[in-house]
Amino acid sequence: MERRGGSWSTVTVLWLVLTGLVLSPCMAEEEVVMNTKLETSDLRWTVYPHTDSESQWEEMSGHDDEGTSVRTYQLCPGDSSTSHWLRSRLIPRRTASVLYVEIRFTMIECSSLPYNSHWSCKETFNLYYYQTDTDEATNTHPAWMENPYTKVDTVAADFLLRRGGERKSNVKTLRISRLTKRGVYLAFQAQGVCMALLAVRVYFKKCPTLTRSFSRFPETVPHTLVEGAQGVCVDNAMTPPGELARPPSMLCGEDGQWVGQPATACACRPGYEATDTDLRCRGERESNRDNMSERVTNIHRRESNRDNMSESNRDNMSERVTEIICQRE
């Protein structure tokens, strides 16, 4: 479905996306803006309410599933009446308008807690975010509640820890969209849950650089369901003059993968020919040089085979002579 010299219609774009027609072999790239697993010092995130009680978020050193030392936050309150908040430092969004938050955590099954009968236990927590242009957060600002914070989702565990059971962590990935300001704070809110945050990774997706149909497209960060990208013809290629002389274009999907085929009219200039399928154009001298190199390689290969055959023949002759001598003896 290549559109030479044309542009994509809205109907075509929706059809490509809805049918999942991603034809590019290039995998999406991820640009990480925060990863607690890589931190070597204290995270020092903000805890609310901040008291001397053990019933609050506490930063500790722990180990992930691979046994790697990581900085973790743990919470196991003795009552369910208090809402416990944990806020990250300001996370830059860079050029992205959509961020993905990957959370690795463990959670204890309510029935495994000795004091379960005395309080209302939960097995979920909430994720919020607050976006801002300045690093303005304090112990009291923004207010610890939904609005000004925006709720992303309620997170439940697929695997719960129980006495004598397997120690297995959960991994959930949540999406935050429509970001317009310089950065975001993440806020974890839990009430009546016994859990540990093992790692938090924040990243965005982008389409990698791509060369196809004698057109080269730059690394592209999608800001919508599909993002149009403008490319250029590869070296020694051009678009024909006239109506079709438009720059190449292609669609970058929100998942960081190129969608469909490029709309391009790029072709090799006169005196150049296509090589590597449709990736580049080479001239007559380059073609002759490549052909000469190929002939030399073939000659070396034949000589090597001939030497191997001669050596094999010598070995066979030596074996026959040895057999004759042994028979005479």
C-alpha positions in Angstrom: 0.0 0.0 0.0 2.6 2.5 -1.1 1.4 5.9 -2.2 3.9 7.4 -4.6 3.9 11.2 -4.4 0.6 11.3 -2.6 -0.6 11.8 1.0 -2.5 9.7 3.4 -6.3 10.2 3.7 -8.0 10.0 7.1 -9.8 6.9 6.1 -6.6 5.2 5.2 -4.9 6.2 8.4 -7.7 4.8 10.5 -7.8 1.6 8.6 -4.1 1.1 9.0 -4.3 1.7 12.8 -7.4 -0.3 13.4 -6.2 -3.3 11.5 -2.8 -3.2 13.1 -1.0 -3.1 9.8 2.5 -2.3 11.0 4.8 -3.4 8.1 8.1 -2.0 9.4 10.6 -4.6 10.7 12.0 -1.9 13.0 11.0 -2.3 16.7 9.8 0.6 18.7 12.5 2.4 20.8 12.0 3.5 24.4 13.6 6.5 25.9 13.7 6.2 29.7 13.3 9.4 31.8 13.4 7.7 35.2 14.3 4.3 36.5 14.6 3.7 40.2 16.3 0.3 39.6 19.4 2.2 38.4 19.6 4.5 41.4 22.6 3.9 43.7 21.7 6.4 46.5 18.5 7.2 48.5 15.5 8.2 46.4 14.2 10.6 49.1 10.7 10.8 47.8 8.1 12.7 49.8 5.9 10.8 52.3 2.6 12.0 53.6 1.6 12.0 56.4 5.1 12.3 57.7 5.2 10.9 61.2 7.6 8.9 63.4 5.2 6.0 63.3 6.2 2.8 61.4 2.8 2.9 59.7 4.0 4.9 56.7 6.0 4.6 53.5 9.6 3.7 54.4 12.6 3.6 52.0 14.7 0.5 52.3 17.3 -1.5 50.4 15.8 -4.6 48.9 16.3 -7.1 46.1 14.4 -7.7 42.9 13.5 -11.0 41.2 17.1 -11.3 39.8 18.7 -10.7 43.2 19.9 -7.2 42.3 20.1 -4.6 45.1 17.5 -1.9 44.6 16.0 1.0 46.5 12.4 0.2 47.6 9.5 1.7 49.4 7.4 -0.4 51.8 4.2 0.1 53.6 2.3 -2.0 56.0 0.0 0.2 58.2 -1.7 -1.1 61.3 -5.0 0.6 60.4 -7.0 1.4 57.4 -8.3 4.8 58.4 -5.3 6.8 57.1 -4.5 7.4 53.4 -0.8 7.1 52.9 0.8 9.0 50.0 4.3 8.7 48.3 5.4 11.3 45.8 8.4 11.1 43.4 10.7 13.8 42.4 9.9 15.9 39.3 10.2 13.7 36.2 11.0 15.5 32.9 8.8 14.5 29.9 11.3 15.8 27.4 9.7 15.8 23.9 6.9 13.3 24.8 3.2 14.0 25.4 2.6 10.4 26.5 4.5 8.7 29.2 4.4 5.0 30.3 4.9 4.1 33.9 6.1 0.6 34.6 5.6 -0.4 38.3 7.1 -3.6 39.8 5.6 -4.4 43.2 4.7 -7.1 45.7 1.6 -7.2 47.8 0.6 -9.4 50.8 -2.6 -11.3 50.8 -5.0 -9.9 53.4 -5.7 -13.3 54.8 -2.0 -13.8 55.6 -1.9 -10.8 57.9 -2.3 -11.6 61.6 -4.4 -8.5 62.3 -6.7 -8.9 59.4 -9.7 -9.3 61.6 -9.1 -5.9 63.3 -9.1 -3.7 60.2 -10.4 -3.5 56.7 -7.6 -4.8 54.5 -7.2 -3.9 50.8 -5.2 -5.4 47.9 -5.1 -2.4 45.6 -3.4 1.1 45.4 -3.9 4.2 43.3 -1.6 6.0 41.0 -1.9 9.8 40.4 0.2 12.4 38.6 0.6 16.2 38.7 2.2 18.1 35.8 4.0 21.4 36.2 6.5 23.7 34.5 8.6 24.2 37.7 9.8 22.0 40.6 7.3 23.5 42.9 6.2 20.6 45.2 6.6 20.9 49.0 5.4 18.9 52.0 2.0 20.6 51.7 1.7 21.5 48.0 0.1 20.2 45.9 -2.6 19.2 48.4 -2.6 15.5 49.0 -5.9 14.6 47.2 -7.4 14.0 43.8 -7.7 17.4 42.1 -5.1 18.9 42.0 -3.7 15.4 41.4 -5.1 13.5 38.4 -5.9 9.8 38.9 -4.4 7.4 36.4 -5.8 4.1 37.7 -6.4 1.8 40.6 -3.8 -1.0 40.5 -4.5 -4.5 41.6 -2.0 -7.4 42.1 -2.1 -10.5 39.9 0.1 -12.3 42.5 -0.3 -12.0 46.2 2.2 -13.1 48.8 1.0 -15.6 51.3 2.6 -17.6 54.1 4.7 -20.4 52.7 3.9 -19.3 49.1 6.1 -18.4 46.2 7.6 -14.9 46.3 6.6 -13.4 43.0 6.3 -9.7 42.0 3.8 -7.9 39.8 4.5 -5.7 36.9 1.9 -3.2 35.7 2.3 -0.6 32.9 0.1 2.5 33.0 -0.2 5.3 30.4 -0.3 9.0 31.1 -1.4 11.1 28.1 -2.0 14.8 27.1 1.1 16.0 28.8 2.0 19.6 28.0 4.1 20.9 30.8 7.8 20.4 31.5 7.5 17.5 33.9 5.3 15.4 36.2 5.2 14.1 39.8 4.0 10.6 40.3 2.0 9.9 43.5 1.2 6.5 45.0 -1.8 6.5 47.4 -2.5 3.4 49.5 -4.9 2.7 52.3 -5.1 -0.5 54.3 -2.7 -2.4 52.0 0.6 -4.1 52.9 3.0 -3.8 49.9 6.4 -2.9 48.5 7.4 -0.8 45.5 10.4 -2.6 44.0 11.0 -0.4 40.9 9.4 2.3 38.9 10.4 3.0 35.3 9.0 5.9 33.3 9.6 6.1 29.5 8.1 7.1 26.2 8.1 5.4 22.8 9.4 6.6 19.5 9.8 5.4 16.0 13.5 4.8 15.1 15.3 6.2 12.1 14.2 4.3 9.0 15.3 4.0 5.3 12.8 2.5 2.9 11.8 3.1 -0.8 14.9 5.3 -1.3 13.6 7.6 1.5 15.1 8.3 4.8 12.9 9.2 7.9 14.2 10.7 11.1 13.6 9.4 14.7 10.0 10.5 15.5 8.1 10.9 18.8 4.3 10.3 18.3 2.0 12.8 20.0 -1.3 11.4 18.7 -2.6 8.1 17.5 -0.4 8.4 14.5 2.2 11.1 13.8 3.1 12.2 10.3 6.8 12.2 9.6 8.6 14.0 6.7 11.6 12.4 5.2 14.2 13.0 2.4 15.4 11.0 -0.5 18.5 9.0 0.1 21.8 10.0 -1.6 21.7 9.9 -5.4 17.9 9.7 -5.4 15.4 12.4 -6.2 11.7 13.1 -6.7 10.6 13.9 -10.3 9.9 17.5 -11.1 6.3 18.8 -11.3 3.3 17.8 -9.3 4.9 14.7 -7.7 7.8 16.7 -6.3 6.7 16.3 -2.6 8.9 15.2 0.2 8.5 11.6 1.4 6.1 11.1 4.3 5.3 8.2 6.6 3.2 7.5 9.7 4.6 6.8 13.2 2.2 5.0 15.4 1.6 5.8 19.1 3.2 2.5 20.0 6.5 3.6 18.4 6.3 1.5 15.3 6.1 2.8 11.7 2.7 2.1 10.1 2.3 1.0 6.5 4.5 2.0 3.7 5.9 5.5 2.9 4.2 7.9 0.5 7.1 8.7 -1.7 8.2 9.4 -5.3 11.9 9.1 -4.6 13.8 7.2 -7.3 17.5 6.8 -8.3 18.9 9.6 -10.4 19.8 9.0 -14.0 23.1 7.1 -14.1 22.5 5.4 -10.8 20.9 2.0 -10.1 19.1 0.5 -7.1 21.0 -1.7 -4.7 20.1 -3.3 -1.3 16.6 -3.7 -2.7 15.3 -0.1 -2.2 17.7 1.3 0.4 20.3 3.2 -1.7 21.4 4.1 -5.2 24.8 3.5 -6.7 26.6 4.9 -9.7 28.3 3.1 -12.6 31.8 3.4 -11.0 30.6 2.0 -7.7 28.7 -0.8 -9.5 31.9 -1.7 -11.4 33.9 -1.6 -8.2 31.4 -3.9 -6.5 31.4 -6.3 -9.4 35.2 -6.3 -9.4 35.3 -7.0 -5.7 32.8 -9.8 -6.2 34.9 -11.4 -8.9 38.0 -11.2 -6.8 36.1 -12.8 -3.9 35.0 -15.6 -6.2 38.5 -16.2 -7.5 39.9 -16.4 -3.9 37.1 -18.8 -3.1 37.9 -21.1 -6.1 41.6 -21.1 -5.3 40.8 -21.9 -1.6 38.6 -24.8 -2.8 41.4 -26.0 -5.1 44.0 -25.9 -2.4 41.6 -27.9 -0.1 41.1 -30.5 -2.8 44.8 -30.8 -3.5 45.5 -31.2 0.2 42.7 -33.8 0.4 44.2 -35.7 -2.6 47.7 -35.7 -1.0 46.2 -37.1 2.2 44.4 -39.9 0.2 47.6 -40.7 -1.7 49.5 -40.9 1.6 46.9 -43.3 3.0 47.1 -45.6 -0.1 50.9 -45.7 0.1 50.8 -46.6 3.8 48.3 -49.4 3.0 50.6 -50.9 0.2 53.6 -50.8 2.5 51.7 -52.6 5.3 50.5 -55.3 2.9 54.1 -56.0 1.7 55.3 -56.3 5.2 
